[in-house]
Amino acid sequence: MDISRNQLDTYNQNEERFATAVRERRAQQAAEIELLDSEHKKDLEELAYSQKKQLEEAEKAYRLELSRKTEMQEKRLAELHKANELEIKQQTNQAEKEFEKIQERERSRVEAYKKNQEEAIERLHQKFQAASEEMHKQNRG
């Protein structure tokens, strides 16, 4: 029995050592897993922070580009507006000049018509005077 007991004690000691080794190994693995988890969590946080910063920079660049394009469009619109106003002014001036020419031409026509009418009236008056004098001469004579 001594041998058996001795074997049993050895077996129990071996079992105890094995159980201790397993517990230590599990504890070590748990610590390694916890370390890996914390590293993974840290990496994820850093990645999230990095991506957030990239997104902020991209949004800032987008707003800047949008602002620049808006400014360019507004400048172009102002230039078109100015060009259209200038064209309208030129067309208005041209129309006014043409109107003045037409008005002057009509004024000249009216003046010529009046002059012709006055000359015609003067000729008729002279004919009337001549006829009147002729009638007076015939009546006296």
N, CA, C and O atoms as a GROMACS GRO file, in nm:
protein
  564
    1MET      N    1   0.078  -0.117   0.000
    1MET     CA    2   0.000   0.000   0.000
    1MET      C    3   0.084   0.126   0.000
    1MET      O    4   0.046   0.231  -0.051
    2ASP      N    5   0.197   0.109   0.058
    2ASP     CA    6   0.286   0.223   0.058
    2ASP      C    7   0.317   0.267  -0.084
    2ASP      O    8   0.322   0.386  -0.114
    3ILE      N    9   0.336   0.176  -0.164
    3ILE     CA   10   0.368   0.210  -0.301
    3ILE      C   11   0.245   0.272  -0.365
    3ILE      O   12   0.255   0.371  -0.438
    4SER      N   13   0.139   0.219  -0.339
    4SER     CA   14   0.017   0.275  -0.392
    4SER      C   15  -0.007   0.414  -0.338
    4SER      O   16  -0.041   0.507  -0.412
    5ARG      N   17   0.012   0.426  -0.211
    5ARG     CA   18  -0.008   0.558  -0.150
    5ARG      C   19   0.094   0.654  -0.206
    5ARG      O   20   0.061   0.769  -0.237
    6ASN      N   21   0.214   0.610  -0.219
    6ASN     CA   22   0.319   0.692  -0.274
    6ASN      C   23   0.286   0.728  -0.419
    6ASN      O   24   0.306   0.842  -0.462
    7GLN      N   25   0.237   0.633  -0.490
    7GLN     CA   26   0.197   0.660  -0.629
    7GLN      C   27   0.078   0.756  -0.633
    7GLN      O   28   0.069   0.845  -0.717
    8LEU      N   29  -0.010   0.734  -0.539
    8LEU     CA   30  -0.127   0.822  -0.531
    8LEU      C   31  -0.085   0.963  -0.496
    8LEU      O   32  -0.136   1.059  -0.554
    9ASP      N   33   0.006   0.976  -0.401
    9ASP     CA   34   0.056   1.110  -0.366
    9ASP      C   35   0.125   1.174  -0.485
    9ASP      O   36   0.105   1.291  -0.514
   10THR      N   37   0.206   1.096  -0.552
   10THR     CA   38   0.275   1.148  -0.670
   10THR      C   39   0.173   1.188  -0.776
   10THR      O   40   0.183   1.294  -0.838
   11TYR      N   41   0.074   1.100  -0.793
   11TYR     CA   42  -0.033   1.132  -0.889
   11TYR      C   43  -0.104   1.260  -0.850
   11TYR      O   44  -0.128   1.346  -0.934
   12ASN      N   45  -0.139   1.273  -0.722
   12ASN     CA   46  -0.209   1.392  -0.673
   12ASN      C   47  -0.121   1.516  -0.688
   12ASN      O   48  -0.168   1.624  -0.723
   13GLN      N   49   0.007   1.499  -0.661
   13GLN     CA   50   0.098   1.612  -0.676
   13GLN      C   51   0.106   1.652  -0.823
   13GLN      O   52   0.105   1.770  -0.858
   14ASN      N   53   0.115   1.552  -0.907
   14ASN     CA   54   0.120   1.579  -1.052
   14ASN      C   55  -0.009   1.647  -1.097
   14ASN      O   56  -0.007   1.742  -1.176
   15GLU      N   57  -0.121   1.597  -1.047
   15GLU     CA   58  -0.250   1.657  -1.081
   15GLU      C   59  -0.255   1.801  -1.033
   15GLU      O   60  -0.302   1.891  -1.103
   16GLU      N   61  -0.206   1.821  -0.909
   16GLU     CA   62  -0.206   1.957  -0.853
   16GLU      C   63  -0.116   2.048  -0.935
   16GLU      O   64  -0.154   2.161  -0.964
   17ARG      N   65   0.001   2.001  -0.972
   17ARG     CA   66   0.092   2.079  -1.054
   17ARG      C   67   0.031   2.108  -1.190
   17ARG      O   68   0.041   2.219  -1.243
   18PHE      N   69  -0.034   2.006  -1.247
   18PHE     CA   70  -0.099   2.024  -1.377
   18PHE      C   71  -0.211   2.126  -1.368
   18PHE      O   72  -0.224   2.213  -1.454
   19ALA      N   73  -0.292   2.116  -1.261
   19ALA     CA   74  -0.402   2.210  -1.241
   19ALA      C   75  -0.347   2.351  -1.221
   19ALA      O   76  -0.402   2.448  -1.274
   20THR      N   77  -0.238   2.361  -1.145
   20THR     CA   78  -0.175   2.492  -1.123
   20THR      C   79  -0.122   2.546  -1.255
   20THR      O   80  -0.139   2.663  -1.286
   21ALA      N   81  -0.057   2.460  -1.332
   21ALA     CA   82  -0.003   2.502  -1.462
   21ALA      C   83  -0.116   2.546  -1.554
   21ALA      O   84  -0.103   2.646  -1.624
   22VAL      N   85  -0.226   2.472  -1.552
   22VAL     CA   86  -0.342   2.508  -1.636
   22VAL      C   87  -0.398   2.641  -1.590
   22VAL      O   88  -0.428   2.727  -1.673
   23ARG      N   89  -0.413   2.661  -1.457
   23ARG     CA   90  -0.465   2.789  -1.405
   23ARG      C   91  -0.371   2.903  -1.443
   23ARG      O   92  -0.415   3.010  -1.485
   24GLU      N   93  -0.240   2.878  -1.426
   24GLU     CA   94  -0.144   2.982  -1.461
   24GLU      C   95  -0.150   3.012  -1.611
   24GLU      O   96  -0.145   3.128  -1.653
   25ARG      N   97  -0.160   2.905  -1.690
   25ARG     CA   98  -0.168   2.924  -1.836
   25ARG      C   99  -0.295   2.999  -1.872
   25ARG      O  100  -0.291   3.090  -1.956
   26ARG      N  101  -0.407   2.963  -1.811
   26ARG     CA  102  -0.534   3.033  -1.837
   26ARG      C  103  -0.524   3.179  -1.794
   26ARG      O  104  -0.572   3.269  -1.864
   27ALA      N  105  -0.462   3.202  -1.678
   27ALA     CA  106  -0.446   3.339  -1.629
   27ALA      C  107  -0.356   3.417  -1.724
   27ALA      O  108  -0.383   3.533  -1.756
   28GLN      N  109  -0.250   3.352  -1.770
   28GLN     CA  110  -0.159   3.416  -1.866
   28GLN      C  111  -0.232   3.447  -1.996
   28GLN      O  112  -0.219   3.556  -2.052
   29GLN      N  113  -0.310   3.349  -2.045
   29GLN     CA  114  -0.387   3.370  -2.169
   29GLN      C  115  -0.491   3.480  -2.150
   29GLN      O  116  -0.512   3.562  -2.240
   30ALA      N  117  -0.556   3.481  -2.034
   30ALA     CA  118  -0.655   3.586  -2.006
   30ALA      C  119  -0.588   3.722  -2.004
   30ALA      O  120  -0.642   3.820  -2.056
   31ALA      N  121  -0.466   3.728  -1.943
   31ALA     CA  122  -0.393   3.855  -1.940
   31ALA      C  123  -0.353   3.896  -2.081
   31ALA      O  124  -0.363   4.013  -2.117
   32GLU      N  125  -0.307   3.798  -2.161
   32GLU     CA  126  -0.269   3.828  -2.300
   32GLU      C  127  -0.390   3.875  -2.380
   32GLU      O  128  -0.380   3.969  -2.459
   33ILE      N  129  -0.503   3.807  -2.360
   33ILE     CA  130  -0.626   3.847  -2.431
   33ILE      C  131  -0.669   3.987  -2.388
   33ILE      O  132  -0.709   4.068  -2.471
   34GLU      N  133  -0.660   4.013  -2.258
   34GLU     CA  134  -0.696   4.146  -2.208
   34GLU      C  135  -0.603   4.252  -2.267
   34GLU      O  136  -0.647   4.360  -2.306
   35LEU      N  137  -0.472   4.218  -2.273
   35LEU     CA  138  -0.375   4.309  -2.332
   35LEU      C  139  -0.406   4.332  -2.480
   35LEU      O  140  -0.405   4.445  -2.528
   36LEU      N  141  -0.433   4.223  -2.552
   36LEU     CA  142  -0.468   4.234  -2.694
   36LEU      C  143  -0.596   4.316  -2.713
   36LEU      O  144  -0.605   4.399  -2.803
   37ASP      N  145  -0.694   4.291  -2.626
   37ASP     CA  146  -0.820   4.367  -2.633
   37ASP      C  147  -0.794   4.516  -2.612
   37ASP      O  148  -0.848   4.601  -2.684
   38SER      N  149  -0.711   4.546  -2.510
   38SER     CA  150  -0.685   4.688  -2.483
   38SER      C  151  -0.607   4.752  -2.599
   38SER      O  152  -0.633   4.866  -2.637
   39GLU      N  153  -0.510   4.676  -2.656
   39GLU     CA  154  -0.436   4.727  -2.772
   39GLU      C  155  -0.530   4.746  -2.891
   39GLU      O  156  -0.522   4.847  -2.962
   40HIS      N  157  -0.617   4.648  -2.912
   40HIS     CA  158  -0.713   4.656  -3.023
   40HIS      C  159  -0.807   4.776  -3.003
   40HIS      O  160  -0.835   4.850  -3.097
   41LYS      N  161  -0.853   4.792  -2.880
   41LYS     CA  162  -0.942   4.905  -2.850
   41LYS      C  163  -0.868   5.037  -2.875
   41LYS      O  164  -0.924   5.130  -2.932
   42LYS      N  165  -0.742   5.043  -2.831
   42LYS     CA  166  -0.662   5.164  -2.851
   42LYS      C  167  -0.642   5.190  -3.000
   42LYS      O  168  -0.656   5.303  -3.047
   43ASP      N  169  -0.610   5.084  -3.076
   43ASP     CA  170  -0.593   5.098  -3.221
   43ASP      C  171  -0.722   5.147  -3.287
   43ASP      O  172  -0.719   5.233  -3.374
   44LEU      N  173  -0.836   5.090  -3.244
   44LEU     CA  174  -0.965   5.133  -3.299
   44LEU      C  175  -0.994   5.279  -3.268
   44LEU      O  176  -1.042   5.354  -3.353
   45GLU      N  177  -0.963   5.320  -3.143
   45GLU     CA  178  -0.984   5.459  -3.105
   45GLU      C  179  -0.896   5.552  -3.188
   45GLU      O  180  -0.941   5.658  -3.233
   46GLU      N  181  -0.769   5.512  -3.207
   46GLU     CA  182  -0.678   5.593  -3.288
   46GLU      C  183  -0.727   5.600  -3.433
   46GLU      O  184  -0.723   5.706  -3.495
   47LEU      N  185  -0.772   5.486  -3.485
   47LEU     CA  186  -0.824   5.484  -3.621
   47LEU      C  187  -0.949   5.571  -3.634
   47LEU      O  188  -0.964   5.645  -3.731
   48ALA      N  189  -1.038   5.561  -3.536
   48ALA     CA  190  -1.160   5.643  -3.537
   48ALA      C  191  -1.123   5.791  -3.531
   48ALA      O  192  -1.180   5.873  -3.602
   49TYR      N  193  -1.027   5.826  -3.445
   49TYR     CA  194  -0.984   5.965  -3.433
   49TYR      C  195  -0.922   6.013  -3.564
   49TYR      O  196  -0.951   6.123  -3.612
   50SER      N  197  -0.837   5.928  -3.623
   50SER     CA  198  -0.773   5.962  -3.750
   50SER      C  199  -0.877   5.982  -3.860
   50SER      O  200  -0.870   6.078  -3.937
   51GLN      N  201  -0.972   5.891  -3.867
   51GLN     CA  202  -1.077   5.903  -3.970
   51GLN      C  203  -1.164   6.026  -3.946
   51GLN      O  204  -1.206   6.092  -4.040
   52LYS      N  205  -1.190   6.057  -3.819
   52LYS     CA  206  -1.268   6.176  -3.786
   52LYS      C  207  -1.194   6.301  -3.832
   52LYS      O  208  -1.253   6.392  -3.890
   53LYS      N  209  -1.062   6.305  -3.806
   53LYS     CA  210  -0.981   6.419  -3.849
   53LYS      C  211  -0.979   6.429  -4.002
   53LYS      O  212  -0.990   6.539  -4.057
   54GLN      N  213  -0.966   6.315  -4.069
   54GLN     CA  214  -0.967   6.315  -4.216
   54GLN      C  215  -1.101   6.366  -4.268
   54GLN      O  216  -1.105   6.444  -4.363
   55LEU      N  217  -1.209   6.323  -4.205
   55LEU     CA  218  -1.342   6.369  -4.246
   55LEU      C  219  -1.355   6.520  -4.224
   55LEU      O  220  -1.407   6.591  -4.310
   56GLU      N  221  -1.308   6.568  -4.109
   56GLU     CA  222  -1.314   6.712  -4.082
   56GLU      C  223  -1.233   6.790  -4.186
   56GLU      O  224  -1.278   6.894  -4.234
   57GLU      N  225  -1.114   6.739  -4.219
   57GLU     CA  226  -1.030   6.806  -4.319
   57GLU      C  227  -1.096   6.802  -4.456
   57GLU      O  228  -1.093   6.900  -4.530
   58ALA      N  229  -1.157   6.688  -4.490
   58ALA     CA  230  -1.227   6.677  -4.619
   58ALA      C  231  -1.346   6.773  -4.624
   58ALA      O  232  -1.369   6.837  -4.726
   59GLU      N  233  -1.421   6.783  -4.514
   59GLU     CA  234  -1.534   6.876  -4.510
   59GLU      C  235  -1.486   7.020  -4.520
   59GLU      O  236  -1.547   7.102  -4.588
   60LYS      N  237  -1.375   7.049  -4.452
   60LYS     CA  238  -1.319   7.184  -4.458
   60LYS      C  239  -1.275   7.216  -4.601
   60LYS      O  240  -1.302   7.325  -4.652
   61ALA      N  241  -1.208   7.121  -4.665
   61ALA     CA  242  -1.164   7.140  -4.804
   61ALA      C  243  -1.285   7.156  -4.896
   61ALA      O  244  -1.284   7.239  -4.987
   62TYR      N  245  -1.390   7.077  -4.871
   62TYR     CA  246  -1.513   7.087  -4.952
   62TYR      C  247  -1.576   7.225  -4.936
   62TYR      O  248  -1.614   7.288  -5.034
   63ARG      N  249  -1.588   7.270  -4.811
   63ARG     CA  250  -1.648   7.403  -4.787
   63ARG      C  251  -1.563   7.512  -4.852
   63ARG      O  252  -1.617   7.608  -4.908
   64LEU      N  253  -1.431   7.498  -4.844
   64LEU     CA  254  -1.342   7.596  -4.905
   64LEU      C  255  -1.359   7.597  -5.056
   64LEU      O  256  -1.370   7.703  -5.117
   65GLU      N  257  -1.363   7.479  -5.116
   65GLU     CA  258  -1.382   7.468  -5.261
   65GLU      C  259  -1.518   7.522  -5.302
   65GLU      O  260  -1.530   7.593  -5.401
   66LEU      N  261  -1.620   7.488  -5.224
   66LEU     CA  262  -1.754   7.538  -5.252
   66LEU      C  263  -1.758   7.690  -5.242
   66LEU      O  264  -1.818   7.757  -5.326
   67SER      N  265  -1.694   7.743  -5.141
   67SER     CA  266  -1.688   7.888  -5.123
   67SER      C  267  -1.616   7.954  -5.240
   67SER      O  268  -1.660   8.056  -5.292
   68ARG      N  269  -1.505   7.893  -5.282
   68ARG     CA  270  -1.427   7.947  -5.394
   68ARG      C  271  -1.510   7.944  -5.523
   68ARG      O  272  -1.511   8.041  -5.598
   69LYS      N  273  -1.577   7.832  -5.547
   69LYS     CA  274  -1.659   7.822  -5.668
   69LYS      C  275  -1.776   7.919  -5.663
   69LYS      O  276  -1.812   7.979  -5.764
   70THR      N  277  -1.836   7.934  -5.545
   70THR     CA  278  -1.947   8.029  -5.530
   70THR      C  279  -1.898   8.170  -5.559
   70THR      O  280  -1.964   8.247  -5.628
   71GLU      N  281  -1.782   8.203  -5.506
   71GLU     CA  282  -1.725   8.336  -5.528
   71GLU      C  283  -1.697   8.358  -5.677
   71GLU      O  284  -1.725   8.465  -5.731
   72MET      N  285  -1.643   8.254  -5.744
   72MET     CA  286  -1.616   8.266  -5.887
   72MET      C  287  -1.746   8.285  -5.965
   72MET      O  288  -1.752   8.366  -6.057
   73GLN      N  289  -1.850   8.210  -5.928
   73GLN     CA  290  -1.978   8.222  -5.998
   73GLN      C  291  -2.040   8.359  -5.975
   73GLN      O  292  -2.095   8.419  -6.067
   74GLU      N  293  -2.030   8.409  -5.852
   74GLU     CA  294  -2.083   8.542  -5.822
   74GLU      C  295  -2.007   8.648  -5.900
   74GLU      O  296  -2.066   8.744  -5.950
   75LYS      N  297  -1.875   8.632  -5.910
   75LYS     CA  298  -1.793   8.727  -5.986
   75LYS      C  299  -1.831   8.721  -6.133
   75LYS      O  300  -1.845   8.824  -6.199
   76ARG      N  301  -1.848   8.600  -6.185
   76ARG     CA  302  -1.886   8.584  -6.325
   76ARG      C  303  -2.025   8.644  -6.350
   76ARG      O  304  -2.048   8.710  -6.452
   77LEU      N  305  -2.116   8.621  -6.256
   77LEU     CA  306  -2.250   8.677  -6.267
   77LEU      C  307  -2.245   8.830  -6.266
   77LEU      O  308  -2.316   8.895  -6.343
   78ALA      N  309  -2.162   8.886  -6.179
   78ALA     CA  310  -2.148   9.032  -6.173
   78ALA      C  311  -2.091   9.086  -6.304
   78ALA      O  312  -2.134   9.190  -6.353
   79GLU      N  313  -1.993   9.013  -6.362
   79GLU     CA  314  -1.936   9.055  -6.490
   79GLU      C  315  -2.041   9.050  -6.600
   79GLU      O  316  -2.050   9.141  -6.682
   80LEU      N  317  -2.120   8.943  -6.602
   80LEU     CA  318  -2.226   8.932  -6.702
   80LEU      C  319  -2.329   9.044  -6.684
   80LEU      O  320  -2.375   9.103  -6.781
   81HIS      N  321  -2.363   9.071  -6.559
   81HIS     CA  322  -2.459   9.178  -6.530
   81HIS      C  323  -2.404   9.312  -6.580
   81HIS      O  324  -2.476   9.390  -6.642
   82LYS      N  325  -2.278   9.338  -6.552
   82LYS     CA  326  -2.214   9.462  -6.595
   82LYS      C  327  -2.209   9.470  -6.747
   82LYS      O  328  -2.238   9.575  -6.805
   83ALA      N  329  -2.174   9.359  -6.812
   83ALA     CA  330  -2.168   9.356  -6.958
   83ALA      C  331  -2.308   9.380  -7.017
   83ALA      O  332  -2.322   9.453  -7.116
   84ASN      N  333  -2.409   9.319  -6.958
   84ASN     CA  334  -2.546   9.339  -7.007
   84ASN      C  335  -2.591   9.483  -6.988
   84ASN      O  336  -2.656   9.540  -7.075
   85GLU      N  337  -2.558   9.541  -6.873
   85GLU     CA  338  -2.593   9.682  -6.850
   85GLU      C  339  -2.525   9.772  -6.952
   85GLU      O  340  -2.586   9.865  -7.004
   86LEU      N  341  -2.397   9.744  -6.981
   86LEU     CA  342  -2.324   9.822  -7.080
   86LEU      C  343  -2.387   9.806  -7.218
   86LEU      O  344  -2.403   9.904  -7.292
   87GLU      N  345  -2.424   9.683  -7.253
   87GLU     CA  346  -2.487   9.659  -7.382
   87GLU      C  347  -2.622   9.731  -7.391
   87GLU      O  348  -2.654   9.791  -7.494
   88ILE      N  349  -2.699   9.726  -7.284
   88ILE     CA  350  -2.828   9.797  -7.281
   88ILE      C  351  -2.806   9.946  -7.297
   88ILE      O  352  -2.878  10.013  -7.370
   89LYS      N  353  -2.705   9.999  -7.227
   89LYS     CA  354  -2.675  10.142  -7.236
   89LYS      C  355  -2.634  10.179  -7.379
   89LYS      O  356  -2.679  10.281  -7.432
   90GLN      N  357  -2.550  10.096  -7.441
   90GLN     CA  358  -2.508  10.122  -7.578
   90GLN      C  359  -2.627  10.117  -7.673
   90GLN      O  360  -2.641  10.202  -7.761
   91GLN      N  361  -2.713  10.017  -7.656
   91GLN     CA  362  -2.830  10.006  -7.742
   91GLN      C  363  -2.924  10.124  -7.721
   91GLN      O  364  -2.983  10.175  -7.816
   92THR      N  365  -2.938  10.167  -7.595
   92THR     CA  366  -3.023  10.283  -7.566
   92THR      C  367  -2.966  10.408  -7.631
   92THR      O  368  -3.039  10.485  -7.693
   93ASN      N  369  -2.834  10.427  -7.619
   93ASN     CA  370  -2.770  10.543  -7.682
   93ASN      C  371  -2.786  10.538  -7.833
   93ASN      O  372  -2.815  10.640  -7.897
   94GLN      N  373  -2.768  10.419  -7.890
   94GLN     CA  374  -2.783  10.404  -8.035
   94GLN      C  375  -2.927  10.434  -8.076
   94GLN      O  376  -2.950  10.502  -8.177
   95ALA      N  377  -3.023  10.384  -8.001
   95ALA     CA  378  -3.164  10.409  -8.032
   95ALA      C  379  -3.196  10.558  -8.020
   95ALA      O  380  -3.270  10.613  -8.102
   96GLU      N  381  -3.140  10.622  -7.917
   96GLU     CA  382  -3.162  10.766  -7.900
   96GLU      C  383  -3.102  10.844  -8.017
   96GLU      O  384  -3.164  10.938  -8.066
   97LYS      N  385  -2.982  10.806  -8.062
   97LYS     CA  386  -2.919  10.873  -8.177
   97LYS      C  387  -3.003  10.854  -8.302
   97LYS      O  388  -3.025  10.949  -8.378
   98GLU      N  389  -3.051  10.731  -8.323
   98GLU     CA  390  -3.136  10.705  -8.439
   98GLU      C  391  -3.265  10.786  -8.430
   98GLU      O  392  -3.312  10.841  -8.529
   99PHE      N  393  -3.323  10.793  -8.310
   99PHE     CA  394  -3.445  10.870  -8.290
   99PHE      C  395  -3.419  11.018  -8.319
   99PHE      O  396  -3.500  11.084  -8.383
  100GLU      N  397  -3.303  11.069  -8.270
  100GLU     CA  398  -3.269  11.209  -8.297
  100GLU      C  399  -3.252  11.233  -8.447
  100GLU      O  400  -3.296  11.336  -8.498
  101LYS      N  401  -3.189  11.138  -8.518
  101LYS     CA  402  -3.173  11.153  -8.664
  101LYS      C  403  -3.310  11.156  -8.732
  101LYS      O  404  -3.336  11.241  -8.817
  102ILE      N  405  -3.396  11.063  -8.691
  102ILE     CA  406  -3.530  11.058  -8.750
  102ILE      C  407  -3.606  11.186  -8.717
  102ILE      O  408  -3.673  11.243  -8.803
  103GLN      N  409  -3.594  11.230  -8.593
  103GLN     CA  410  -3.662  11.352  -8.550
  103GLN      C  411  -3.611  11.472  -8.630
  103GLN      O  412  -3.690  11.556  -8.673
  104GLU      N  413  -3.480  11.480  -8.651
  104GLU     CA  414  -3.422  11.590  -8.729
  104GLU      C  415  -3.466  11.581  -8.875
  104GLU      O  416  -3.498  11.683  -8.937
  105ARG      N  417  -3.470  11.461  -8.929
  105ARG     CA  418  -3.515  11.443  -9.067
  105ARG      C  419  -3.660  11.486  -9.081
  105ARG      O  420  -3.697  11.554  -9.177
  106GLU      N  421  -3.743  11.447  -8.984
  106GLU     CA  422  -3.884  11.487  -8.988
  106GLU      C  423  -3.898  11.638  -8.971
  106GLU      O  424  -3.981  11.701  -9.036
  107ARG      N  425  -3.818  11.695  -8.883
  107ARG     CA  426  -3.820  11.840  -8.863
  107ARG      C  427  -3.784  11.911  -8.995
  107ARG      O  428  -3.847  12.009  -9.033
  108SER      N  429  -3.680  11.858  -9.063
  108SER     CA  430  -3.640  11.916  -9.192
  108SER      C  431  -3.751  11.902  -9.294
  108SER      O  432  -3.778  11.995  -9.371
  109ARG      N  433  -3.817  11.786  -9.295
  109ARG     CA  434  -3.929  11.767  -9.390
  109ARG      C  435  -4.041  11.865  -9.361
  109ARG      O  436  -4.098  11.926  -9.452
  110VAL      N  437  -4.074  11.881  -9.231
  110VAL     CA  438  -4.180  11.974  -9.193
  110VAL      C  439  -4.141  12.116  -9.232
  110VAL      O  440  -4.223  12.192  -9.285
  111GLU      N  441  -4.014  12.153  -9.207
  111GLU     CA  442  -3.967  12.287  -9.244
  111GLU      C  443  -3.976  12.306  -9.396
  111GLU      O  444  -4.022  12.410  -9.443
  112ALA      N  445  -3.933  12.205  -9.471
  112ALA     CA  446  -3.940  12.214  -9.618
  112ALA      C  447  -4.085  12.224  -9.663
  112ALA      O  448  -4.116  12.300  -9.754
  113TYR      N  449  -4.174  12.146  -9.600
  113TYR     CA  450  -4.316  12.150  -9.636
  113TYR      C  451  -4.374  12.288  -9.607
  113TYR      O  452  -4.445  12.345  -9.690
  114LYS      N  453  -4.340  12.342  -9.487
  114LYS     CA  454  -4.389  12.477  -9.452
  114LYS      C  455  -4.337  12.580  -9.552
  114LYS      O  456  -4.412  12.667  -9.596
  115LYS      N  457  -4.209  12.569  -9.587
  115LYS     CA  458  -4.149  12.664  -9.681
  115LYS      C  459  -4.218  12.655  -9.816
  115LYS      O  460  -4.251  12.756  -9.877
  116ASN      N  461  -4.242  12.531  -9.861
  116ASN     CA  462  -4.311  12.512  -9.990
  116ASN      C  463  -4.452  12.569  -9.982
  116ASN      O  464  -4.500  12.632 -10.077
  117GLN      N  465  -4.519  12.546  -9.869
  117GLN     CA  466  -4.655  12.598  -9.853
  117GLN      C  467  -4.655  12.750  -9.852
  117GLN      O  468  -4.740  12.814  -9.914
  118GLU      N  469  -4.558  12.807  -9.780
  118GLU     CA  470  -4.549  12.954  -9.776
  118GLU      C  471  -4.521  13.011  -9.914
  118GLU      O  472  -4.579  13.112  -9.954
  119GLU      N  473  -4.430  12.944  -9.987
  119GLU     CA  474  -4.400  12.990 -10.123
  119GLU      C  475  -4.524  12.977 -10.212
  119GLU      O  476  -4.552  13.065 -10.293
  120ALA      N  477  -4.596  12.867 -10.196
  120ALA     CA  478  -4.717  12.848 -10.277
  120ALA      C  479  -4.820  12.954 -10.241
  120ALA      O  480  -4.885  13.010 -10.329
  121ILE      N  481  -4.835  12.982 -10.111
  121ILE     CA  482  -4.930  13.086 -10.068
  121ILE      C  483  -4.885  13.222 -10.121
  121ILE      O  484  -4.967  13.302 -10.166
  122GLU      N  485  -4.754  13.248 -10.115
  122GLU     CA  486  -4.701  13.375 -10.166
  122GLU      C  487  -4.728  13.388 -10.316
  122GLU      O  488  -4.768  13.495 -10.362
  123ARG      N  489  -4.708  13.281 -10.392
  123ARG     CA  490  -4.735  13.284 -10.536
  123ARG      C  491  -4.883  13.308 -10.562
  123ARG      O  492  -4.922  13.387 -10.648
  124LEU      N  493  -4.966  13.237 -10.483
  124LEU     CA  494  -5.111  13.258 -10.499
  124LEU      C  495  -5.148  13.402 -10.465
  124LEU      O  496  -5.232  13.464 -10.531
  125HIS      N  497  -5.085  13.455 -10.359
  125HIS     CA  498  -5.111  13.593 -10.320
  125HIS      C  499  -5.069  13.690 -10.431
  125HIS      O  500  -5.140  13.785 -10.463
  126GLN      N  501  -4.952  13.662 -10.488
  126GLN     CA  502  -4.905  13.749 -10.597
  126GLN      C  503  -4.999  13.740 -10.717
  126GLN      O  504  -5.029  13.840 -10.781
  127LYS      N  505  -5.043  13.619 -10.747
  127LYS     CA  506  -5.137  13.602 -10.859
  127LYS      C  507  -5.267  13.676 -10.828
  127LYS      O  508  -5.325  13.742 -10.915
  128PHE      N  509  -5.312  13.664 -10.702
  128PHE     CA  510  -5.434  13.733 -10.662
  128PHE      C  511  -5.416  13.884 -10.673
  128PHE      O  512  -5.504  13.955 -10.722
  129GLN      N  513  -5.302  13.933 -10.626
  129GLN     CA  514  -5.273  14.077 -10.634
  129GLN      C  515  -5.270  14.122 -10.780
  129GLN      O  516  -5.328  14.224 -10.816
  130ALA      N  517  -5.202  14.044 -10.863
  130ALA     CA  518  -5.192  14.078 -11.005
  130ALA      C  519  -5.330  14.077 -11.068
  130ALA      O  520  -5.365  14.165 -11.146
  131ALA      N  521  -5.409  13.976 -11.034
  131ALA     CA  522  -5.544  13.966 -11.090
  131ALA      C  523  -5.630  14.080 -11.038
  131ALA      O  524  -5.711  14.136 -11.111
  132SER      N  525  -5.612  14.115 -10.911
  132SER     CA  526  -5.689  14.223 -10.851
  132SER      C  527  -5.652  14.356 -10.917
  132SER      O  528  -5.740  14.436 -10.948
  133GLU      N  529  -5.523  14.378 -10.939
  133GLU     CA  530  -5.479  14.501 -11.006
  133GLU      C  531  -5.532  14.504 -11.149
  133GLU      O  532  -5.574  14.609 -11.199
  134GLU      N  533  -5.528  14.392 -11.212
  134GLU     CA  534  -5.577  14.383 -11.351
  134GLU      C  535  -5.726  14.415 -11.354
  134GLU      O  536  -5.772  14.484 -11.445
  135MET      N  537  -5.800  14.367 -11.256
  135MET     CA  538  -5.943  14.395 -11.250
  135MET      C  539  -5.967  14.543 -11.223
  135MET      O  540  -6.059  14.602 -11.280
  136HIS      N  541  -5.887  14.603 -11.138
  136HIS     CA  542  -5.902  14.746 -11.111
  136HIS      C  543  -5.871  14.828 -11.235
  136HIS      O  544  -5.937  14.928 -11.263
  137LYS      N  545  -5.773  14.785 -11.310
  137LYS     CA  546  -5.737  14.856 -11.432
  137LYS      C  547  -5.850  14.844 -11.532
  137LYS      O  548  -5.882  14.941 -11.600
  138GLN      N  549  -5.907  14.730 -11.542
  138GLN     CA  550  -6.014  14.709 -11.639
  138GLN      C  551  -6.138  14.784 -11.596
  138GLN      O  552  -6.212  14.835 -11.680
  139ASN      N  553  -6.162  14.790 -11.469
  139ASN     CA  554  -6.280  14.860 -11.419
  139ASN      C  555  -6.260  15.011 -11.436
  139ASN      O  556  -6.361  15.079 -11.454
  140ARG      N  557  -6.146  15.066 -11.431
  140ARG     CA  558  -6.121  15.208 -11.445
  140ARG      C  559  -6.114  15.245 -11.592
  140ARG      O  560  -6.151  15.355 -11.634
  141GLY      N  561  -6.071  15.159 -11.660
  141GLY     CA  562  -6.039  15.196 -11.789
  141GLY      C  563  -6.127  15.180 -11.900
  141GLY      O  564  -6.092  15.215 -12.012
   0.00000   0.00000   0.00000
